[in-house]
Amino acid sequence: MLTNIHVKNFAIIDEADIDLADNLNIFTGETGAGKSLLLGALNMALGARTPKDIVRNDTDFALSELTFTDISEKAKDLLEKEGYSALDEVVVSKKILNNGRSVTRVNGETASAGFVKELAGVLIDIYGQNEHQSLLKKENQLAIVDEFAGEKIIDLKAKLKDEYRKFSDLKKEFEGLNDDEQARKRRQDLLEYEINEIDTAALKEGEEEDLKDRHKFLANARLITEGLGEAYEALSGDGRASDSLSEAIRALMRISEYDDKLAGMTDALSNVDSILSDSIRDISDFQESLPDDSRELEEVEDRLDLISKLKSKYGASIELVNKYYGDAKKELERLSDYEGYSNKLKKDLADSEKELTALCKDLTKKRKNASLKLQEMIREALSELNFNQTEFVIDISEKENFSANGRDECTFMMSMNPGEATRPLMDVASGGELSRIMLGIKSVMAGKDSVGTLIFDEIDAGISGRTAQKVSEKLSKIATEHQVICITHLAQIASMADSHYEIIKQVDGGKTKTSIHKLDNEEIKNELARLIGGAELTDKVYESAEEMKKLADERKKEVRA
């Protein structure tokens, strides 16, 4: 869950440090106080593109830092996979400098925006107007059914995905068959020539590197010969190192019996003499091994030219040339027995299509079974949200073509009034109704979801009275299984808060600042009174606010019982 939000220099937010509860957190404030800025700061840390002008005037940077604790195993696995420390706590932050540059970090280490977005997907869900609209997409509706079906279809979907990949490869290969006999013959002739060319070359892995080393040696053979001669002469010629060392050893041997240190010097020089003799012998042997003509150099150059020619035609390395050789032999075998090959391919494609069809039918059956139960639960949840006498149906139909996700198309259907036929959700639901429908679905899916934190914005759009009360109860219920953060302007929803925060915009020293702080019991009553009474706050309004909070606390116990 999200335990702390730290924001600094973000638009008109000077600095805010917010510790959150693990159940229902409510944020309220006057229109224009900066409630949307809080969501903006959250989205910034979670990888959303943020303009540089969000940096507060006269400051060097804007910062948003989120701390999550008790993270799911799924989140830990993702962190470990990307090489980040996977403890029970994860800190995600983004700093934007006033020159537009930015840096994103996960647990103190630099991270890409793409990874942070992926991580955010398993840590937190944010439901605003855009997310409510996403409910209208058929692929998202099918994803909800699959999430509800859970483990019953996980293995089946994995098998279907593998079979679809196999089917697609076979279909592509089958569609690439060439029925032109003359074209096949030309292709066979070309393949035979290429195979023979590579076969004759008999390339070996690592050969090119060895040849380059040998070429370097042979091309510098004259310099090597001269250097070896000079070294040999310096070590073993008249008056050179070898003679001088032998003379020194003889001198020390005559006196070594008079002192142990002298004996040690004699032994040390004898070891040097042995090493020197070995080196002289090695130099001499190397000299004798040197080539006496340029034929080997020419042979090496010819071989390197051949390898370069084959690489330019068949691949950038000997490994790729050999791979091309193997693929060409397989293709030639197929063309040599084209009828047998095409018949086998046709049979394999038919078998794969048959298997894919069976898997799709099995998946469709399981999806329909899950959808029947899911639609009943959603109907009940919608009824609790004051959708009275509405009908909700999940329609799963079969498409003509296969996909890696089967052949199913899912449509959420609703009828808002008795006697009306159900129609696709996009045709009947307004923006405010969509937010409540999303809330109802989320309440049903709460136990299936490993995401710890849910954020609801605009959940109160277009509602009031009894409907607002129903929404507040549903939020409170969801908060028993997830941490819930909700931004609202309705007293009915705010009164159900476990932790209530106020967002305030003030002018201080000629500068506009937004601050956020947690309310105590007395402040909660005052804020509820403001939400109820608007500009005119009378004693009756305060009494109503106190009564609303008392009733909300009692109702909360009933809802969570």
N, C-alpha and C positions, 0 to 999 in steps of 0.2 A: 504494500500500500504506500501511498504518497504521504510521508510524515512531515516534510518541511518544504516550503517554497521560499526561496530567497531571491528578491528582485532588487536591482539597483540601477538608477539612472535610466529607467525605461519610460520614455515619453515624459509624462508629468508625475510618474512615481519616483520620488526621490530615493527612498529605500523602504523595503517591506520585508519582514521576516515572519513567516506564518507557520506555526506548528498546528498540524491538523489531527483531528480525532479519527478513530478507525471505523466510525459508523456514518451518521448523516451530518455533513458540514454544509451550512447555509451561508451564502454571501448576499447581502442586500446593500442598497445605497440609492441616493437620489439619481435621477436620470442625468447622465453626463458626468457622474462622479468618477467613472473609470472602471466599471465592471468588465467591459470588453477588453480593457488593457490587461487585466489579470489573465484572461484566456490567451491574449496575444503573447504574454510573457511565457506562459506554459508551452504554447505551440512553438515559440522560438527555441526553447531549450530542447524540444522534441524533434528538431530538424526542419521545421517549416522555414521557407524563405522569408526573410525579414528585411525591410528597407533600412538603409543606414541612417535615415533621418529619425529613426526611433530613438537614437541616442539623445538623452536629455541635453538641452542647451547648456553650453559652458562646462561640459564634462568630456572626458576622454573616451569613455566606453559605456556600454549598457551590458548588464549581466543578468542572466536568469539561471538559477541553479535549483534543481529538484533532487530531493533525497527520498529514495524508496527503501523500505525495509520489509522483511519477511517475503522476499520475492519468490516467485514460483520456480519449480524445477525447470520448466520450459525456458524461463528467462536465464537461469543459471547455465543451462546447456548452451544457449546462444552465446552467452558471454565467454564461456570456456572455448567454444568453437572458434571464436575470433581472437582468442589469446588474452582476454581480459580477466582480472581476478573476479571470481564468482563467489562472493561472500553473501551473507544474508542481507547486506546493505549495498545499494548501488547509487552513486551520485552522478547525475547527468547535468552538464552545464554548457552554456554557450555565451561567449563574450563577443560583442560587436564593437570594434573601434570606430571612432568618428570619421576615419578615412575609408570606411566601408569594409575593411578586412575583418575576418572573424575567426574564432577558434572554438571548436566543440570538443568536449572532453567527457570520457566515461571513467569514473574512479581515478581521476587525475591524469589519465592518458589520452592523448589526442585520438579522436575518432572521426570517421567520415559521417556526413549527414545521412547518407544512405543506411549505414549501420544503425545509427541512432533512431531513424524512423522504424526500422525493423524491430529494434529493441522496444521502442515505445508501443508497438503493436501487441506485445505480450505483457506490458506493464500497466497500460492505461487505455481506456476508451473515452473519447470525447464526443458527446452528442449535441451538435448544434444544428442550425438550419440545413447546412450542407449534408450532414450525416442523416438527417431525417429524410431528405430528398433521395439519398442513396437507397432507401428502402423500396423505392419505386422500380429499381432495376431488377429484372428477372433473375439475373445471375446471383445477386445478393439474396434474393428470396430463396433460391435453391440452396445457397450456402447455409441459410438459417435452418432449413429442413435437415441438411446433412449434419450440422452441428448438433441438432436435437437427436438425430439417430445415433450419433456417437460411435462407440466401439462396434456396433452391429454392422457397420458398413466400411470401417477403416481398411481391413484386409481386402475386402471386395474391391474397393476403389483402387487400391494399390495394384491388384492383379489386372484390373481393367486398364489402368494406365500403361502397364507393361505390354499388355496384349495390343493395345491401340498403337503403341510405338512400333511393335512388330508388324502389325497390319499396314501401317502407313509406309514402312520401308518396303514391304513386299509389293504394295500397290504402286509405289513410285518406280520400282524395278520393272514391274509388269508393264506399266505404261511406257517405259523406255525401250521396250522390245522393238526391234527393227525387222519388219517383214520383207524388206527389200533384199532379195537374195544376192544381187550384185554388190550392194553396199556391204553386206555381211562378208562377202568374199574379199572385198578390198580391205576391210577391217582385219580379217584373218591374216592376209598377206603382211599388213603393216605390223601386226602383233608378232608374227613369226620373225620378221626382220629385227624388231626391237629386242625380243627375247634372246635371239641369237647374238646380237651385239653385246648385250649385258652378260650373257652366259660366257662368251668368249673372253671378255675382260676379267672374269673371275675376281671381282672386287672383294676385299676383306675389310672388316671393321677395324679401324685404327690404322689402316695401311697408309692413308694419305699423310697423317702426322709423322709416321716413321720415315716416309719418303722425303718429306720436307726437311726433317733433321739431317738425313743422309745427304740431301742436296746441298744444304748449308755447309756440311763438312767437306764434300768433294769440291765445291766451288772455291773453297779457301785452302785447298790441299797444298799449294805452293807456300803460302804463308805459314801453314802448320809445319811443313818440312823444314823451313828456315828456322822457325822457333825451336823445334826439337833439336836441330843441329847445334844451335848456339847453346842450348841448355846442356847438351851432352858434352860439348867441348869445355864449358865452364866447370863442369863437375869432375870430368875424368881426364882432361888433357894434361900435358906437362906443366908442372908447377901449379896445378889447379887445386880445387877443394879436396879431392880424393887423396892426392899425395900429401898435402899439408896435414890432413886429419890423421893419416897413417903415421906421419912423423911425430905428431903430438902424442899419439897413443904409445908409441915406442918409448918416448922420453919419460912419460908418466909410469910406465911399467917398470923402468929401472929403479924408481924411487918409491913405488907404492907400498913396499913392505915396511917402510919406516913410519907410516901413519895411516890410520883407518880412513881419514878424509881423502887422502891421496888415492887410496884403493877405490873409494866411491867415485872419484873423478874419472879414474881409468875405466870403470864399468860404464859410467854414463856415456863417455866418448865412444866406447866400443858399441853401445846400442845405437848411437848416432851413425857410426860407421856402417852398421848393418842396414839401417834404414836408407843411408845414402847408396849403398851397393844395390839394394832392391830398386831404388828409384832409377839409377843408371841403367839397370837391366830392363826395367819397364820402358824407359825412353827408347832404348835400342830395339826392343821388340815392336814398339809402336811404329818406329821408323821403317822396319822391315815389312810391316803390314800395309803401309801406304800404297795406293794404286800407282802403277807405273805408266798409265796412259789415261786418256780422257774418255774411253769407251763407256765406263760405268756411269760417268756423269751424264752422258748423252742418253743412256738407257733410263736413268732416273727422270730426266727431263721429259722424255717421251711418255713415260708412265704417268707422270703428273699431268701432262697435256691431255692424255686419254681420260683420266679421271675428271678433269675439268670439263671436257666435252660431254661426258655422260651426265655429269651433274647439271649442266646447262639444259640438257634435254629431258631428264627424268626426275630430278630432285636436287635440293640444295645441299645434300650430304650423301655419303655412301649408304647410310642407313635408309634414306628415302629412295635412293636408286634401287636398292635391294627390295624395298617394299613395293615399288612400282613393278619390278620384275615378278614378284609373287602375284600381284593383282592381275598383271597381264597374262600370266600362265593360267590363272583361274578363268579369266574371260575367254581365252583361246579354247579352253576345254569346253566351255559352255557353247561357243560358236561352232565347235567341231561336232557337237551333238545338239544342235539348236532345237530340234523337235523334242528330244527328251528333256532338255532344259526348260523349254517353254511350257511343256505339259506339267512338269514337276512344279514350276513356279505357279502355274494356274491352280494346281491342286493345293499347294501350300497357302495361297491367297484365299481360296474357298474355305479351307480348314480354319484359317485364322478368322475369317469373317463369321463363320459359324460359331466359333468360340467366343468372339467378341459379342455377337448377338445374344448368346446365352448369358454372358456376364451382365450385359446391359439390361436384359429382362429381369434378372435376379436383383440388380440394383434398383430398377424401377419398382419392383414389388416391395422391397424393403423401404424405399422412400415413401411409397403410398401408405404403407402400414404406419410408418412414423408420422406422416402428415395428418392422418386421421386423428391420432392422439393429440398431436400438436395443435391442430385447429380447435379442438374442444377446449384445450387449456387456454388458448389465446382468446376464445370467445368469453370464457369465464373471467379472464384478466381484464378484457375490455369492458365487460359488464361492471366490474368493480371500479372502472374509471369513468362510469356514467355514460357509457355507450349503451343506452337502453334500446332493446328490441332491434338490435343490429344483427346481421348475419355475417359470418366470416368463414370463408372456404379456401382451402389450399388446393388448387387444380394443378395436377401434374400430367402433362401430355408428352407424347413421343415425337421428336423431330425426325426428319428424314435421314440426316447424316449422323455418323458417329463423331464423337469427340473423346478426348482423354477423360472427360467427366461423364461419359455415357451419352444417352440420346434424349435425356429428359429436359423439359422446359417447365419451369415452375411459375405460376401466377397466383398472387394473393388476391382474392376476390372479396368484395364487401357489398353489403346492402345497408344503407344508413336508415332506411325506413321500412316498416312492415309492408309487405305486398310488392315491394320493388325487387326486381331481379338483381342478383349479384353481378357486379362489374369489376374490372380490374381496379386495383387500389388507386392507380394514378388518375382514374376517371372520376372518382367519387370523393377523395379525401382532400381537405384543405391543409394548409401548412400547419395550423394549430392542431388539427385532428391527427396529422401524421406524427407530430411529436408525442401525442398521447398513445397512438398505436405503437410507436417505437418503444415507449415506456412499458406498455403492456407486454410486448414481445420480450423485452429485456427482463422483465420480472419472471416470465416463464423460463427463460434461458439462464437465469442467474446461477442455478446449480450446475450448469454444464460448462460454465466459463471459468478459465483459470486466470483471467485478468483480474487484478486485485482492486483497481480503482476505476470508478465510473463517474464521468463529469457530464452534467446535464445543463445545457444553456437553452433558453427560450422554451423550456418545458411548459411554461405557463402562458404561452402565446394564445390569445383568444379565449381564455377560460376565466371563470370566476365562480363564486358561490359554492354550491354542492360539488361541482366538477373539480374545483380547485382543492376541496377537502379530500376528495377521492384520490387525486394525484398525490397529495402530500402523504396520505396513508400508504400508497403504493411505494413511494420513495423510501418511507420509513421501513417498510417490509424488506425491500431490496437491501437496505443498509444492514440487515442482520447477517447477510452473506458476503457483501462487498462494502468497501469504503465508497461512499457516495458524496460527491461535491456538486452542489446545485446553486446556480445564480438565479435569483428570483426577485420579483417586485410585489408578490402576493403575500399577505399576512398569513393566510391559511397554510401555505407551504412553509413559510419561515417559522411558524409557531411549533412545527414538528422537529426542529433542529436539535441535534445532540450538542453541536457546537455552532454558535452563531457569530459571524464576522460582519463588521460594517465597513463599507468602502466610503471614505469621505474625501471630498475635494475642498481645499481651502486656499486662500491667498495669504502668503506669509512673506513680508518684506518685498512686496511687488512681484513675487513669483507664485505661480499656481502649483500646488502640490496635492497629490493623492496619497492618502495613508490608509492602511488596513489594520484593524485591531479586533481582537476577540472581545465580545460583550459579556459582562457579568449579568446576573439576574435582573438587576434594576435597569441596566442599559437595554437588555432584551425587551423589557416591558415598554420602555420609551420608544424603541425602534418599531415594535409592533404597533404602538399607538400612531406613530408617523405613517406607517403603511395603511392603517385603517382610516385615519382621520384627515390625512393630507395636511393642508396649511393650518387648519383650525383644530388645535389639540385641547379639548375640554376635559374636565374631570371624568365625564361619562366615557370619553374615548379611552382614557387611561384605565378605567374600570373594565371596559370591554377588552382591552388588550390583556389585562391581568387574567380575566376570565377565559379568554381564548387560550392563553398559555397553559392554564390549569387543565382545561378540557383536553388540550393537545397532549399533555403529558399522560393523562389517563387513557386517552385513545391509543397512544403509542404503546402502552403496556398491553392493551387488548390485541392490537395488530401483531405484536411480536410474540404473543403468548404461544 
